[in-house]
Amino acid sequence: MNAPSPRVLCIGGCHVDRKASAAVTVQLAVSNPVSISTSFGGVARNVAENLCRLETAVTLVSRVGADSDGAAILEALRRLPLRLDHLGIAPDRPTAFHLIVLQPDGEMLVSVADMRIYDDLTPQRLAALPAGIWAADAVFADCNLPAESLTYLAGQRSAERRLAVNAVSPAKAVRAEGILPATDYLFVNAAEAAALIGLGQGDPGPEAAAGALLERGVGEVVVTLGAEGLLAATPDAVLHLQSLPGPLCDVTGAGDALAAAFLDARLRGLSLDAAARRALGAARLTVECAQSVNATLTPETLDQMMS
């Protein structure tokens, strides 16, 4: 891709992922043998790292605690070509963490998280950021942010600065309900899409859900479907593409890689089809490794996969 590198401001989750990988199929209400591993995660952090690896210029805005987890995250981030001037340290809150239980086949069984630190990312704190930070082609926000902060970010959207939103979870997706008309790119899974369109029960199907979200003003909707691939929809087109075949190690971070590659491609002017295919390529690379971001991700890697 020869287009100029886009500039993206990523705002949201930046925390520790602790993964409990089961040796045998997990049984509830009994002790289960697992192996524990730790990596760095958070939707905004993962997207920011993936974008860096795709040679996009990225600024990350988030918060970590004044603890060992926060220090480790910062040390790792400083190895990346990221702007970190506005990654704050909270003296009175712990760094957020996400504990994920994985079945032996790498599929997630359940996860729990402590994300209270992101309540500090208030509209007032965002408004205090220097004016120059908004000189970006897109703002990527995840729904770890309070609803009022997402509303503030929607107010920063313009014809030159698009807004991309990741729903994070069904419970948090509803925080974006009021900003759908200002959202250029929305990344959801089927459950998050159903939560956003107000269907607490039943599955409307990804195409119907995407259509309902487009009717509410979203520019482009990407519904991730796990092993079934993705559905990408605009007011003029709907694509349903299957996942790329390959081994599965760990699904953690796959949706974040998918979102990053799709956003990067669209900001570079690629077609919906090309962006969706690159997104699936990035997701495929991610599920093949134990980390939340695959360090082998590069534009050239995706080019080779697409060919």
N, C-alpha and C positions, 0 to 999 in steps of 0.2 A: 504494500500500500504506500503510495507516494504522497498522499495528502498531508498537509501540515498536522503536527501533533496537537490534538485538542487539549484544553485545560479543564480539569474537573476539580471541584471542591466537594470533598466527601465529609459528611457530618453524621455522627451516630456512634454505633457500638464499636468498642475496642477493648477486648477483654481476653481472659484465659479460657480455653476449652480444655476440659478434663474429660477424657474418654475412658469409659469402662467397657472393655471388649470381652464379651462372654466367651468362655471356652466351649460351653455347650448351650443349647437353647435355654433361655432364661425362663425360670419358673417363678411365679409371684408368691409372695409371703413365705419364702424360704431363702436361705443363704445360697448365693450363686458364685462360682469361681470366675474371677475376671482378672485381666491385666489392665493396669492403669497407665495411661500416657497423657502427657500435657503438651499442648501446642497453643499458639496464639490465634484468636478468632475475633468475632464481632463482625457483623455484616459490613459496616462502613470500612472497618480496618481491612477485611478480606478483599472487598471491592477495590480499595485503594491500592493494596499490594498487587492484585491482578492487573489493574490499570497500569501501574508502574512497569510491570513486566511486559506489558503491551506497548510501552514507550509513550504513554500519555503523561502529561505534566499534572501532578496531583498535590493538593493540599489537604491534610487530614485535620479535622476539628473534632475533638472528643475529650474525655476526661478519664484519668486513672487515679488510683489511690496512692498515698505516700507509703507504699508497702513493697514487699519483695516482688510480688506479681507485677505491680506497676513499673518497677525499675527494670524488670526483665523484658517487659513489653517495649519500653522505650529503647533499651539497648538493641533489641532486634530491629526495631523500626529505623534506627539511625543507620543501619547498614543498607537501607533502601534509598533510592533517589526521591524521597518524599519531603515535602515542606511540613515541618512539625512545630512551627513557632506557636501554634495555637492549640496544641494538645496539652491541656491543663492538668495540674495535680491537685487533687482534693485532699486537704489535710485531715478531714473528719469522716471520710467514707472509704470503705474498702474497694479495691479494684473489682469490677464486675467479673463474675465467672459463670460458665455454662458447663454443667455436668451432663454428659451424654452417655446413655447405655446402649451399646451396640450388640446386636445378635451375632452369632458366629459368621453369618454371611455378609456382615458389614452394614446391614440395614439398621436404622435407628429404631429402638423399641420405645424409649421415653427420654425426656430431658428435663432438667430443672435448672433454674437460673436465678441469680441475684443481680438485678440490673438497676438498683436504686440510685446509683451514682449518676445515671443519665438524667435524672430529674433536675440535676444542676445545670443542664444545657437549656436554660430558660430563654425566652425571647429577649430579655434584658441582656443576658450574657452574649447572645448572638448579635444584638444591636451594637454591642461595644467592640466588636471586631473591627479592625481598620478597613476603611473604604476599599483599599486596593485588593483585599481578599476576594471581593466579588467580581473581579475581572476574570471571569471564567466562562467557558462555553456551556457548562452545565453544572448544576448543583445536584449531587446525589445524596439523598437523605434516607435513613431507615427509620422505621416506626418504633425503635427504642426511644426516640425523642418524644417529649410530651406533645399532645395535640396542639397546644398553643404555639409551640416552637415550630411545628410543621406549618402552621398557618402563617407564622412570620416568614418562613422560607418561601412559601407560595407568593408572598408579597414581593420577594426579590426577583421573581421570574420576569423575564422580558423576552422580546423577540430574539435577542442575541444571547440570552442566558436561559437555557432550558432546565426544567426540573424533572429529575428522575427519582422515583420513590420505590423502596422495597418494603413490603408489608411485614416481614419478619415472622409473624405468627397470627393465627386467627384472632387471638385476644387483642393483639396490638394493632392489627390491620384497621380496626374501626377508627383509630386515631386519624387516619387519612381521609375519612369520609367527607369532611368539609373542604378538602383541597383537590378533589378529583378534577374539577374543571381547569385547574392550573397545572395539572400533572401531564407532562409530555410523554413520559415513559413510566409505566407501572409494572412492577415485577411481583407476581403473586403465585402461590400454588392453588390448587382447587379449593381447599378449605378456606384459605384466606380470601379468595375471590367470593365465595359464598357468604362469608362474614361481612364483606364490604357491601354486598348488594342486599344484605338484610335477610338472608335465608339461613336461619340458625339450624334448620333441619332439612335433610335431603340434599342431594347433589344435583344442581341444575345442568351439569355438564360443562366442560371448559368453553365450548363455543358460545353457548347461551350466556354464561357468566361474563365472558369477554365482551359480548355484544351489549350486555347491560351496563358494563363499565364504560364502554365507548359512548353509550347514550347519555351517561352522566358527565361527559366532557373530557374523559381521558384521551390523549392523543394516540398512544400506542399501548397495547396491553400484551404482556408476555406471561402466559400461564405455564409454569413448569409442571411436568407430569411424571417426574421420576423416570422409571424404566421405559415409560411410554413416550418420552421425548418432551416436546413443548408445542404449545399453540401460540402463534404470534398473530395479532390482529390489529388492523387499522380500520378507519371507516370505509376504506376501499378494497381491502384484501384480508384474507384469512389463510394462514399457513399452518399445517399440522405436520411436523417432522418427527421421525422416530429417532430415539437415542442411537448413538454410534455403538457398535458392538465392541466388547473388550472385557477384561477382567475387572472385578469389583473388589476393592480393598476397604474403602470407607467413603460413605456418601457425604460426610460433613464438608461443607464449603462448596459443594458442587453448584448449588443455586447461585452463590455469590460470584463464582467464576463465570457462570452463564450470563448473569446480569452485566458484569464488567465487560465481557467480550462483546455482548450485544450493544451496549451503550457506546463503547469505543468505535465499533464499526459504523453505527448510525451517525455519530459525530463526524466521522471521516467521510460521510457521504455514500456509504455502501447501501445497496438495496436491502429491503426487508428480508428477502430470501438469503442473501449472503450473510447478513448480520445474524440471522437465526442459525445458520450452519456453523458459523464461527463460534457462536455461543455454545452449541452442542459439542463442538470440538474442545473448548475450554473445560466444559463440565466433564467430558470423557477423561481428560488428563487428570482432573482433580480426583475422581473416584478411584483412579488407579494407584494413588499414593495414600499414606497414612496421615499426611499433614492436611491442614485446611486450605492451603494454597500449594500448588505444584510449582516448584522452583524451575522446572524445565519449560514453563509456559513462556513463549516468545511469539512475536508476529511470524517469524519464520516457521516455528513449529506448527502454528495453525495453518499457514500457507501449505505446508507439506501434507497436513491432514486433509485439507480441502482438495488437494490435487489427487 
